[in-house]
Amino acid sequence: MTTRAQTRDHKLIGLATVVRLALRRDRLSLTSWVIGFGLFTLYVVVAIPAAYGDEADMRATADLFAVPMSRVLIGPAYGFENPSFEQFVTNGYGLYFLLLAALMSILTMIRHTRAEEQTERAELLRSNAVGRHATLTAALIMTGVANVLSTAAVVAVLLFVGEYSIEGSLLFGAGIAATGLSFAGIAAVTAQLSEFSRGASGLAGIVLGAAFVIRAGGDLAAVGGSTLSWFSPLAWAQQTAPFVLNRWWPLALPLILAMVTCAMGFALSAVRDFGASHFQARLGPGHAPSRWGHPWGWAWRQQRSLTIAWAGSLIVGSLAFGGFTQALLEAELPEVFRQLFTSVDLLTGYLAYMVTFMAFFVSSFAVMAVQGLRSEESTTRLEAILALPVSRSRWFLAQLGVTTLVTAVMLLVIGWSIGVGAALVTRDWSLVLDLGWAQLSYLPAVGVVLAVAALLFGTLPRLVPATWALVALSVFLGSFGTLLDLPQFVLNLSPFTHLAEMPIEKFNAWAAMVLSGISLAGVGIGVLGLRRRDVSGG
């Protein structure tokens, strides 16, 4: 007779082996996440005292952070009536730690669950003595380890570099970990619902986006948030108010959500076949539209969902950033903001900075589009396409061409959105066209990032994720290079540095042509590399 304990053990058999394999496979990405959290914390802890050296500067910035539009972007703004460095770190930037933890958890969970089934690696693993729930349990363990180590890095920097109080530092770290675990549970559910990893990630991303919108609406209503805020998993950790109220009890909510969603994930996994999903893909029409028979049409079909998701999110964010101009103009800001915006005119400097900042997001979209090609190759779908009368070069150039066109349109619309948001509060509608062209002027720099990803895909496809290092470096240099007074040769490592900072400066046609030439060369090398290398199927 089989006991319940024996059944449970049977379902988890081989768990230790699966965990070891997952740790070995993710050793680089896990290390990168932990180091990234630590470096982000280190920068914030060191930069805030340097930026707000006196009490007047700190209070002026705190007043800016406490206005309704700022609360949409940072959270409930606890403690800004008596600001301190600790409160600026945790209550001014804490939301972005939570977003990073949520993204890390979603990506880790989907990579070790649905992506493994989609690529059939999990089937190979389960041909050995591996229990039904071992893979999902191992993914949860991996995600938990990532959250704990990342949180430990954050707390260590707060305690030993910032010399903040123990209770507030531990509470802030616990909030980050609890939020990460709650979204790990959500991803465990979405991994059972969608047949493909991209769909599972998209569903979890929709939940994350909805959580952000609900929290923003609740925090917009009042300092400290409103009843609506409590319906968002992103708000619970912020409601602990580290270094202000130091409330531990709100952390029970993300932990309860994590337990409930994990249980749902196991239950849904138990009642489906391997490789299947609860949301079955709809049967398509008997005959595909003629445009899909062309490489360009098929490339758009593949990138359409990613484009819609990114464009929608960035347009909403651009409208919010544009609408923030009124609060910025009314605030008595410290000198550090003028250094950051590099303009005597604060409004123009802020808008130019936001144009550059949104260009970084568009470059991230370009990298993800190329990573999608890598997924097509690893799942053997590319082999099926190349079996048709379609050459590798033609397929690759069509994919890159569609990505380039999409990024161009996305840049233009984002610029218009920033202009609309700013014009609604300043009544200067000329900003719409000006910022549209200013945003589009960054297309050559985004093209360089796309070309680097294309070059790696064509020559060393396993290194395509290394393109994120260029994106991260560009974000760091563009955001903090001026404040840190870095030498020009370091700033020049970012392709975005070489372009004119419109609308402060005039368009630099020469720089745009040089960057475009570099992009074409990178794409050319990538195409040649793809023609000469083997197309892998796993």
N, C-alpha and C positions, 0 to 999 in steps of 0.2 A: 504494500500500500504506500503510495507517494504522499508524503506530508506537504503542508503548505511551505514550510521552510525549504524542503528539497526542491520544490517547484521554483521558488524564488532563486535559489542557488543555481538551478539549471539555466534559468533565463539570463543569469549574469556570468555564466562560465566563460572564461577567457578574457574577463574584464581587464585584468592586470596587463595582459599582452597588448590589448587594444590601446590602453592608456600609454604604455611605453612607446608604441608605434606613433601615436599621436604627438607625444612629447618630442620624439625624434624628428618628426616631420615639421613641427611648428617651432622648433628651437630658435630659428632666426626671427620669425615674425613675433613670437612671444617676447623675445629679448627686445625687439624693436619697440613694441608697445610699452614695455616697462620703462625703457630708457626715454621714450617720448613723453610719457607722463612725468617722469622725474625732471626732464629738461624744461618742460612747460611750467612746472611748478617753480623750478629754480629761477626761470626768467621772471615770472610774475613776482616772486618774493624779492628779488633783487631790484627789479625795475621800478616797482611802485614807490619805495622810499626815495629813489633817485629822481623820479618824476614829480612827486609831490613833497618837496622838501620842507615846506612850512605849513602851518595850520591853515592859513588863508587859502592856499592852493587846494589843500585837501578838502576844505569845507565847500569851496566853489564847485569842485568836481562831484562831491557828494550831493550837492543840490541838483546838479545835472542828472546824476544817476537816479534820483528820487522822483523825477517827473514821469508822468504816465507812459510816454513813448519809450523812455529808457527802461521802465519796468517790463515792457514787452520784450526787450532784448536781453535783460540780465536777470530778472526775477523780482521777488517781492520787496527788495531794498530794505531789509532789516538793518537797523542800527546806524543809518546814515545821518540821523540827527546829532549823533556824537561820533563822528567817523574816526576810524583807526586803520592802521595798515592791515591788521588781521581781517577787518571787515571788508576792506577793498579786495583782498585776495579771495575770500570765501564767498562773500555776498555779491561782489561785483563781477567775479569771473567764475564762480562756482557752477553756473549753468553749463558752461562749456566743458568743464570736467565731466559733468553728468552726460552730456551728449557724446563725448568721446568714449566713455565707458559703455554706453548703450550701443554705439556703433561697433566697438570692439566685440561685445558679446554677440551681437547679431551675426557679424561676419564669421566669428569663430564657430558658432553653433551650426550655421548653414554649411560651412566648409566641411565639417566633420560628420554631417548627417546627410542632408539631401544631395549635396555635391558628390559625396562618396557613392551614393546609390546611382546617381545620374551617370557617373563615369564608370560604373560597374566595378570599381575597386572594392566596394563593400561586399559584393557578391563573391569575389575571390577570397576575401577575408573570412566570410561566413561559410566557405566550403570547408574550413577547419572547425575545430571545436569552439565555437563562439555562440553564446546565448543570444536570444532575440533582442534583449534590452541592453546588451553589452555596449553596442555602438553609441546609442543615445546617452547611456550613463557615462561613458568615456568622454563624450562631447561636453556634457555638463561639468564633469570634473576638470577638463581642460579649461573651460570658460571660467570656472570658479578659481582655478589657479591663476589665470591671467588677471582676474579682478583683484585677487588678494595681493599678488606681487605688485601690480600697478598702484594699488592703494598704499602698500607699504612704502613704495618709492615717494609718493606724495607726502605721506605723514613724516617720513624721515627728513625730507627737505624742510617741511614746516617746523619741525622740532629743532633740527641741528643747524640749519642755515638761518631761518627766520627767527628762531628762538621764541616761537609762539607757545601759548599755554598747552599743556598736555591734553586736557579735556576737550578743548575746542578743536585741536588738531586731530585727535582720534575720532571725534564726532564727524568732522568733515570727511575724513577718509572712509568712515563707516557708511556715510551717506552715498559716496561714490560707489563703493562695493555693492551696497544693497540695490542701488539703481541698476548697476550692471547685471546683477543676478536676476532682477525682475525681467529685464529684456532678454536675458538668456532663456528664461521660461517661455516668454512670448515667441521667441524664435524656435523653441522646441515644438511649439504648436504649429506655427506656420510651415515648418519643415514637413509636417505630416499632411498639410492641406494642398500644397502645390507639387506638381510632378517635376518641376525644374527648379534648380537652385536660384536662378534669377527671379522666378516668381515667388519663391519662399522669402527671399531677401526683400523683394518689393512689398510683400504683405506686411512683413515686420517693419519695413520703412514707413509704410502708411500709418501703422500704429504709432511709431515714433513721431511722425509729423503731426498726427492728430493730438498726441500728448503735448507737443510744443504749442499748438494753436490753442488748446483748451487752457493750458497754463498761462499763455500770453493774455488771453481774454480775462482770466481771473485776476492776474496781477495788474492788469490795466485798470481794473475797477478801484483798487485801493492799495495803499502801502501795506505790506504784510499779506497781500492776497485777499481773495474773497472765497465764498463757498465754492464757486466754480473751480478755483485752483485745486481743490482737494480731489477733483475727479481726474487729475493728471498724474501719472507715475513720475514725471519729471519734477513735480512740485513737492513731493513728500520729503525728499532729502533737504530741499531748500527751507521747508517749514521747520526743520530742526534749529535753524538760525544759529550756526556755530559762532562762538565768541560774542553772542548777544544774549540769547535765551538759553542756549545749550540744552534743547529739549531732545531727549532720546526716544520718546515714545512714538513719534511719527515714523521711525524706521521699521516699526512692526508692519506697516502697510506694504512696503515693497517686498518684505520677506514673505508675507502671506501671499501676495500675488505670485511670487516666485514659486512657492510650494504648490499653489493651485494650478498654475500653468504647466509646471513640470509634471504633475500628476495627469493633467489632460494630455500632455504630449505622450506619456507612456500608454495611456488608455487608447488614444487614437492610433498609436503605432501597433498596438496589439490586434487591432481589428482591420488591418489592411494587408495586402500582399506586398512582398518586397518589390520595390521599384514603382509601386502604384501610389495613388494619392486620393484624398477624399474629394478634392475639387478636380474632377476629370476635365481634361482639355476638350473643348467643344470640337465636334467634327467640322472640318472646313468644307467649303463648297466642292462639288465634284471636279470643277475646273478652276484653276487659279487665274486671276486676272492676267492679261497679257503682259502688263508692266512688270510682273514678278518674274517673268521669264528672262528678263534682262538683268545683268549683274548689278546695275545701278538701282533698279526697282527692288531687287531682292535685298540689297544692302539697306535701303530705307526701311523695308519691312522688318529687318532684324533690329535696327536701331530705333524704331519708332517708339516703343514703350519707354526705353531709357531716355529718349529725348523729351517725351511728354513729362515724365516724372521730374527730370532735372529742370526743364524750362519752367514748369509750374512753380516749383519751389523757389527758384532764383527770381522769378518775376515778383512773387509775393514778398520775398526778402528785399528786393530792390525798391519796391513801393514803400516798405517800412523805413528803409535807410534814407530814402528821399524825404519822407515825411518828418524825419528826425531833425531836419535843418532848423525849424523854428525854435525848438528847445535849445539847440546849439547856439543860435544867435542871441538868445535871451540870457544865456549863462555867462558868468564872469569866469572864463576858463584860465587856467595857468598857462605859462609860457610854453610848456612842453607840448601842448596841443598845436600851437603855431609852428613849432619845430617839426611836428609830425606831418602837418598839412602843407608845409613848405610854400606858404603864400601869405602875403600881407592881408589879403582879403580872406577872412575866415570861411565864408560861405563857399567861395570858389575852391579854396584849398581842401575843404572837407569833401566837396563833390568830386574833385579830381582824385582824392584818396579812395573814395568809395568806388569810382570807376576802375581804378587799378585793382582794388580788393576783389571786385566781382569777376574781373578777368582771371584771377587765380582759380575761382570756382569753375569757370568754363574750361580752363586747362585741365582741371581734374576730370571733367566730363570726357574730354578727348582721350585721356589715359584709360578711363574705364571702357570706352568704346573699343580701343585696341585690345584691352584685356578680354573683351567679349570675343574677339577673333581667336585668341588663344584658347578660349573655352570651346569654340567651334572646332578647332583642330583636335583638342584632347578628347572630345566626345565622338570623333570620327565623322561628324557631319560634313566637315570640309572635304573629306575624301569622296563623299557622295556627290558633292558639287563638282569637284574636279574630274570626276568620271564622265561628266557631260562635256560637250565641246566648249569648255571655258578654260582658258589658260590661267595659270597662277597669277601672272602679272595683271591680267584683265580683272580678275576677281579682287585682288589686293588693291589696285588703283581705284576700283569702284567703291570699295569700302572706305578707303581714305578720302576719296572725293566727296562722298556723302557726309562723312564726319566733318570735313572742312566746311561744306556748305551749311551744315547744321550749326556749327560753332559761329559762323559769320552771322547767320540770322539770329542766333541766340544772343550774341553780343549786342547787336543792334537793338533788339527788343528790350534787353536788360537796361541799356542806356536810356531808352525812351521811358522805361518804368521808373528809373531813378529821377528822371526829369519831371515826370508826371507827379511823383510824390513830392518833389521839391516845389513844383509850380503850384500845387494845391495850397501850400502855406505861404509862399512868397508872392504869388500872383504873377510871376515872371515866366510866361509860357514859352519864351525863347529858349529856356533851359532844355526843353524836350528834344529839339533838334540838335542843339549843341552837345548834349550829353550822349545822344545816340551816335553821332560821329566820333566823339571822344572814345566811347566804348569800343566802337568798331576799329579804331586805330590800333588796338591791341591784338588784332588778328595775326599779324606776323609773329608776335611772341608766342601766342598760343600754337601757331603753326610749328614753331621750333620744338615745343614740348611734344606735339603730335608726331613730328618727324623723328625725335629720339625714340619714342615708343615704337614707331614703325621700323626704325633701323634695328632695334633689339628684337622685334618680332621676326624680322626677316633673317637675322643672323644668329642670335642667341635667344630663342623664344622664352626660355626659362627665366631670363633676366628682365622681362618686360616690367615686372613690379618695381624694378630699380628706378624706373622713371619717376616714381613718387618722390624719390630723393631730390630730383630737380624741382618738382613742384614745391616740396617743403622748403628747400633752400630759397626759392623765389619768394615764397610767402614771408619767410623770416627776413630776408634782405629788404623786401619792399615795405614791410611793416615796421622794422626796427633798425634797419641799417643807418638811417639818418640820426635817430636818437642815440645810437651807440657810436656815432662818428667813425664808422668803419672806412678804411681806405677805399679809393675808387676802384682799384683792381679787384677787390673782393666784391663790391657791388656789381661789377661788370659780369660776374659769374651768372647772374640772372638775365635771361633774354629780355625781361620786362624793363630793366634799367635803361636799355639803349633807346627806347622809344620816348617821344615827347610826352610829358605829363599834361595832356589836354584836359580841361580847357585853359590851364595856366600858361602852357607853352604852345607854340605853333607846331603843326604837324611836321615831323622830320621824315621827309620822303627818302632820303639816302639811307637812314637806319632801317626803314621799313623794307627797302629793296635788298639790303644786305641780309637781313633776317629771313626774308623770303627765299633768297638764294641758298642760304644754309638749310632751310626747310626742304627745298627741292633736292638738294644733294643728299640729305638724310633719307628722304623717301626713295631716291634712286638706289642708294646702297641697300636699303631694306628690300626693295623689289628684286635686285640682283641676288641678294642672299636667299630670298624665298625660292627663287628659281633653281638654286643650286643645292639647297639642303633637302633632306628627307622630310616628308610630312608625317608627323607622329600621330598615332592613334590612341594615345594614353599617356 
